[in-house]
Amino acid sequence: MTLPRLILIGASGHAHAVLAVLQRLAAYRVIGLIDSYMPRGNHCYGYPILGGEDLLAEMCDVHGVEHVLVAIGDNYQRDVMTSKLSQACPGINFPVLIDPSAVIGHGVSIGAGSVIMPLAHVGPGSIIGMGCLLNTRSSLDHDGRMGAFASLAPGATTGGDVSIGARSAIGLGAAIRHRVSIGSDTVIGMGSLVINDWPDGVIAYGAPAGLIRTRLVDEPYL
């Protein structure tokens, strides 16, 4: 059987985790990785670095690739890169990647380019936007909503009917009470207990979570 060919964008730690999921799924043939910060010809876990993002269109054409997965951990940068690639390679596919050990409830909608890692859980009726990331052992409970390019770090959990805005990041082991709404571009720190709504563009952490400061949409948090 001929597997569809795929190129991975990024070669850092998150890309390593995504490669492991791809290997378990065995549903794609990974041609190589695109990373502007690593020399062409190097290898990452046995896969060649094909060059920088400027070579993606050429590499897709040369290798007959129709699928691209953006393996960048930072939510804002993943959004920016996805937009660039959509313009550079019209018609390219951004597949959904779900580890075989993840549990997905009925009636769930998952946007293109989203990645669901090992032992993650998505409750019934949930809506996950484009390019989202649910890390290892994270849980979005029933009727949850994640805006495009939002993320749950490993071990982060939500109650039911929680809304997480675009590009917002929920830190390691954080817990969010049911029916809480979190705005876009907000960061909830590691181990936090979130019992109240939070607006766009803030950093909050603690138990219960408290406001630390505002943040810029492109401010690094990893």
FENGI-V760276 format. One record per backbone hydrogen bond with DSSP energy under -0.5 kcal/mol. NH is the residue of the N-H (numbers start at 0). CO is the residue of the C=O. Records with the same first field share a line. If there is no record, write none. Layout:
NH: CO, CO
This chain:
2: 0
3: 26
5: 28
6: 66
7: 31
8: 68
9: 7, 33
15: 11
16: 12
17: 13
18: 14
19: 15
20: 16
21: 17
22: 18
23: 19
24: 20
25: 21
28: 3
29: 27
30: 5, 28
31: 5
32: 47
33: 7
34: 32, 50
37: 34
40: 48
41: 38
43: 46
46: 43
48: 41
49: 32, 47
50: 32
54: 51
55: 52
58: 54
59: 55
60: 56
61: 57
62: 58
63: 59
64: 59
65: 4
66: 4
67: 92
68: 6
70: 8, 68
71: 69
77: 73
78: 74
79: 75
80: 76
81: 77
82: 78
83: 79
84: 80
85: 81
86: 82
87: 83
88: 84
91: 88
92: 65
94: 92
96: 113
97: 95
98: 115
101: 98
102: 119
103: 101
104: 102, 121
107: 104
108: 125
110: 127, 128
112: 93
113: 110
114: 131
115: 96
116: 114, 133
119: 116
120: 137
121: 102
122: 139
124: 105
125: 122
126: 143
127: 108
128: 145
130: 111
131: 128
132: 149
133: 114
134: 132, 151
136: 117
137: 134
138: 155
139: 120
140: 138, 158
142: 123
143: 140
144: 161
145: 126
146: 163
148: 129
149: 146
150: 167
151: 132
152: 169
154: 135
155: 152
156: 173
157: 138
158: 175
160: 141
161: 158
162: 179
163: 144
164: 181, 182
166: 147
167: 164
168: 185
169: 150
170: 168, 187
172: 153
173: 170
174: 191
175: 156
176: 193
178: 159
179: 176
181: 162
182: 197
184: 165
185: 182
186: 201
187: 168
188: 186, 203
190: 171
191: 188
192: 205
193: 174, 191
194: 192
197: 180
200: 183
202: 212
203: 186
204: 209
206: 207
207: 192
208: 192
209: 204
211: 202
212: 202
214: 200
218: 215
